[in-house]
Amino acid sequence: MKNTFLAYYKRKSMIKTLYINGCSHTAGVELDSWEKGGPSWPKDGTIQDIPQHCYNDSWANTMGRNLNVETIINNSIPGSSNDHILQSTIDFVQRQKNKEELFVLIGWTGSDRLFLESDEPGDNRFLNHYMFIPGLIGAKKSESVTPMKDKHEVMYKELLRTHWGSWTEMQYRTILQHFTLQSFLQKHNIKHLFINMLFDFDMHKINKVPKLNALYNLLDHRNIYKECYFERFKKDPNTVWNPNQHVGQPGQNEFAKEVHNYIKENDLLLR
């Protein structure tokens, strides 16, 4: 009976490809598949050089296997920014011929990040991109950390002190990025789910600031997951954390189940 239901559900939904994009929390960094598969590809290569098997243990790929889709493509990048996630997702979707067979899963990161492509030779780049992340300010180089250049750190700290770095503007960019990508996907009738990985919507702020409230109310909230990933695990005393504050394998497996259940309960594959 269960197999009959799954076969019907898959046929009815017509979903054959799951496309995933996000940052390290969606890539599955620090899990076995990443740590054992990662060293084989060059840090100064391109994003496309990351083998797909590196993502196998992530919650996102595990969830995709639970959905029984034929193809899972994960383009999540450690240190990525929402602007990069937005643009690279649009680029991917534009190249697809059978858009009706596609489901897009996005793990939005912090809107205070920048991930900027550069062909400047030398160190401090990851996959030909410079990473500007608050957590890298003052960071020292190690096997798992690529610090910012000194001049970039000075520039980035100053940028964070401007209006751009305020919490209100961060919330505005987050909502705007959701709205832009959701509108694009809806225009192409592409099924999708968005998850805020690091910061949730601040409803206290949104309800007080008209420009936030107006844009937030235009979102289709059925296609936005019910809670923030990082906050969900911070509240859970049983969470196993890896050294660089990424959720360990037990939490990855649990979140895969939770997202899978949310997709089924809300019929997101059938909409």
VMD Tcl script that draws the C-alpha trace (Angstrom):
set ca {
  {0.00 0.00 0.00}
  {2.80 2.41 0.93}
  {4.71 1.75 -2.30}
  {1.52 2.23 -4.31}
  {0.97 5.62 -2.64}
  {4.56 6.70 -3.30}
  {4.32 5.71 -6.95}
  {1.07 7.64 -7.32}
  {2.47 10.67 -5.49}
  {5.56 10.76 -7.68}
  {3.57 10.33 -10.90}
  {1.06 12.97 -9.86}
  {3.72 15.52 -8.93}
  {5.85 15.04 -12.08}
  {8.90 16.14 -10.09}
  {12.08 14.54 -11.46}
  {14.80 16.98 -10.36}
  {15.45 18.55 -6.97}
  {17.64 21.66 -7.21}
  {19.22 22.82 -3.94}
  {21.06 26.06 -3.19}
  {22.34 27.65 0.00}
  {25.42 28.06 2.18}
  {27.47 25.62 4.28}
  {24.44 24.70 6.39}
  {22.70 23.37 3.28}
  {25.86 21.92 1.77}
  {26.50 19.66 4.77}
  {29.95 21.01 5.61}
  {31.79 19.07 8.36}
  {29.81 15.91 7.65}
  {31.62 12.78 6.46}
  {30.68 13.10 2.80}
  {32.04 16.67 2.71}
  {35.16 16.10 4.78}
  {36.15 12.91 2.94}
  {35.13 14.14 -0.50}
  {36.22 17.76 -0.25}
  {40.04 17.52 -0.34}
  {39.95 16.05 -3.84}
  {38.84 19.33 -5.42}
  {40.93 22.53 -5.60}
  {40.02 25.47 -3.38}
  {41.04 27.84 -6.18}
  {38.92 26.01 -8.76}
  {35.37 26.82 -9.74}
  {32.07 26.15 -8.00}
  {31.35 23.44 -10.56}
  {34.46 21.55 -9.38}
  {32.74 20.44 -6.17}
  {31.72 16.80 -6.72}
  {28.07 16.07 -6.01}
  {28.98 13.21 -3.65}
  {30.29 15.81 -1.17}
  {26.67 16.77 -0.45}
  {25.36 13.25 0.17}
  {25.09 13.46 3.99}
  {23.41 16.88 4.08}
  {19.83 17.19 5.31}
  {18.84 18.56 1.89}
  {20.14 15.60 -0.11}
  {18.77 13.15 2.43}
  {15.36 14.81 2.11}
  {15.61 14.54 -1.68}
  {16.27 10.83 -1.45}
  {13.22 10.52 0.80}
  {11.17 12.15 -1.97}
  {12.46 9.55 -4.47}
  {13.33 12.14 -7.12}
  {15.48 10.93 -10.00}
  {18.09 13.69 -9.87}
  {19.43 15.76 -6.98}
  {21.62 18.78 -7.81}
  {23.10 20.66 -4.85}
  {24.87 23.93 -5.68}
  {25.24 25.13 -2.08}
  {28.55 26.85 -1.34}
  {30.24 27.40 2.03}
  {30.32 31.14 2.68}
  {27.74 31.89 0.00}
  {25.56 34.99 0.09}
  {21.88 35.45 -0.62}
  {22.67 37.50 -3.72}
  {24.75 34.62 -5.07}
  {22.06 32.08 -4.15}
  {19.43 34.21 -5.89}
  {21.37 34.78 -9.11}
  {22.79 31.26 -9.47}
  {19.33 29.76 -8.92}
  {17.81 31.98 -11.60}
  {20.66 31.05 -13.96}
  {20.07 27.34 -13.33}
  {16.31 27.53 -13.82}
  {16.69 29.51 -17.04}
  {18.77 26.69 -18.52}
  {16.17 23.98 -17.78}
  {13.92 22.81 -20.60}
  {11.44 20.84 -18.48}
  {10.74 23.34 -15.74}
  {7.54 21.56 -14.72}
  {9.67 18.61 -13.54}
  {11.75 20.78 -11.19}
  {11.47 21.42 -7.44}
  {13.66 24.19 -5.97}
  {14.82 24.03 -2.35}
  {16.56 27.15 -1.01}
  {18.39 27.52 2.29}
  {18.72 31.31 2.64}
  {21.78 32.46 4.58}
  {22.57 35.73 6.40}
  {21.82 38.89 4.42}
  {24.93 40.53 5.90}
  {27.14 38.28 3.74}
  {28.85 39.03 0.43}
  {30.29 36.36 -1.89}
  {32.09 38.12 -4.70}
  {33.76 36.55 -7.73}
  {37.29 37.71 -8.51}
  {40.06 36.67 -10.91}
  {42.70 38.37 -8.75}
  {45.58 35.91 -8.25}
  {46.66 34.97 -4.73}
  {45.28 33.67 -1.46}
  {42.16 34.49 0.57}
  {39.78 33.25 -2.09}
  {37.50 30.22 -2.08}
  {36.46 28.86 -5.49}
  {37.51 32.15 -7.12}
  {35.33 34.15 -4.73}
  {36.08 36.39 -1.78}
  {33.91 35.75 1.28}
  {32.71 38.60 3.47}
  {31.13 37.07 6.58}
  {30.86 38.58 10.09}
  {32.27 35.35 11.55}
  {35.48 35.78 9.51}
  {36.34 39.15 11.05}
  {39.59 38.57 12.93}
  {39.71 34.92 11.86}
  {43.07 33.16 11.45}
  {43.92 30.90 8.53}
  {43.46 27.19 9.19}
  {42.62 24.02 7.30}
  {38.90 24.87 7.38}
  {39.03 28.70 7.43}
  {39.87 31.08 4.59}
  {40.20 34.53 6.20}
  {39.52 37.85 4.52}
  {42.34 40.01 3.23}
  {43.28 42.78 5.66}
  {42.01 45.49 3.30}
  {38.76 43.58 2.76}
  {38.23 43.20 6.49}
  {38.63 46.94 7.02}
  {36.20 47.69 4.19}
  {33.67 45.12 5.36}
  {33.71 46.32 8.98}
  {33.02 49.85 7.77}
  {30.19 48.60 5.55}
  {28.57 46.81 8.49}
  {28.60 50.10 10.42}
  {26.57 51.84 7.71}
  {22.81 51.71 7.17}
  {23.42 48.60 5.01}
  {24.48 46.69 8.12}
  {21.49 47.66 10.26}
  {19.02 44.97 11.36}
  {16.15 46.74 9.57}
  {18.00 46.74 6.26}
  {19.07 43.13 6.75}
  {15.45 42.16 7.25}
  {14.44 44.19 4.20}
  {17.04 42.50 1.98}
  {15.98 39.08 3.25}
  {12.33 39.71 2.42}
  {13.23 41.28 -0.93}
  {15.38 38.27 -1.88}
  {12.54 35.92 -0.93}
  {10.07 37.99 -2.93}
  {12.29 38.26 -6.02}
  {13.05 34.55 -6.29}
  {9.54 33.46 -5.35}
  {8.05 35.75 -8.01}
  {10.46 34.38 -10.61}
  {9.68 30.75 -9.73}
  {5.93 31.36 -9.64}
  {6.13 33.04 -13.06}
  {7.57 29.77 -14.36}
  {5.16 27.61 -12.32}
  {8.06 26.00 -10.47}
  {7.34 24.30 -7.16}
  {9.62 25.38 -4.33}
  {10.35 25.65 -0.63}
  {12.41 28.34 1.11}
  {14.05 27.89 4.51}
  {15.71 30.63 6.57}
  {18.85 28.90 7.76}
  {20.46 31.51 10.06}
  {17.96 34.30 10.79}
  {14.19 34.14 10.98}
  {11.79 36.88 9.98}
  {11.63 39.40 12.83}
  {7.88 39.88 13.09}
  {8.22 42.58 15.77}
  {10.31 44.65 13.36}
  {8.25 43.74 10.30}
  {5.00 44.82 11.93}
  {6.50 48.19 12.92}
  {8.23 49.14 9.65}
  {5.87 49.79 6.70}
  {8.32 48.91 3.93}
  {9.00 45.55 5.58}
  {5.35 44.81 6.27}
  {4.19 45.68 2.75}
  {6.69 43.34 1.09}
  {6.34 40.55 3.65}
  {2.58 40.39 3.08}
  {3.15 39.72 -0.63}
  {5.02 36.46 0.06}
  {3.36 33.08 -0.37}
  {4.06 31.73 3.11}
  {2.99 28.18 2.29}
  {6.26 27.88 0.40}
  {8.37 29.19 3.29}
  {9.29 26.73 6.03}
  {7.70 27.30 9.43}
  {10.88 27.95 11.45}
  {14.52 29.00 11.23}
  {16.95 26.08 10.94}
  {19.65 27.44 13.26}
  {17.18 28.63 15.88}
  {15.46 25.25 15.83}
  {18.71 23.47 16.75}
  {19.87 26.10 19.25}
  {16.69 25.43 21.23}
  {17.22 21.66 21.16}
  {19.47 20.52 24.07}
  {20.11 17.23 22.26}
  {21.73 18.87 19.23}
  {25.15 17.50 18.32}
  {27.34 20.32 16.95}
  {30.43 19.94 14.81}
  {33.48 22.11 15.72}
  {32.59 25.05 13.43}
  {28.96 25.30 14.59}
  {27.41 23.12 11.91}
  {24.72 20.67 12.95}
  {25.98 17.09 13.22}
  {24.65 14.04 11.41}
  {21.81 13.16 13.85}
  {20.32 16.63 13.46}
  {20.77 16.53 9.69}
  {18.80 13.31 9.49}
  {16.06 14.65 11.76}
  {15.70 17.89 9.82}
  {15.47 15.94 6.55}
  {12.46 14.11 7.99}
  {10.85 17.32 9.24}
  {11.18 19.10 5.89}
  {9.98 16.00 4.04}
  {6.89 15.89 6.26}
  {6.25 19.61 5.72}
  {6.36 19.17 1.94}
  {3.93 16.25 2.09}
  {1.56 17.86 4.59}
  {1.32 21.04 2.52}
  {1.12 19.24 -0.84}
  {4.00 21.33 -2.18}
  {4.81 18.76 -4.87}
  {1.27 19.01 -6.24}
  {0.87 22.77 -6.36}
}
mol new
graphics top color blue
foreach p $ca { graphics top sphere $p radius 0.5 }
foreach p [lrange $ca 0 end-1] q [lrange $ca 1 end] { graphics top cylinder $p $q radius 0.2 }
display resetview
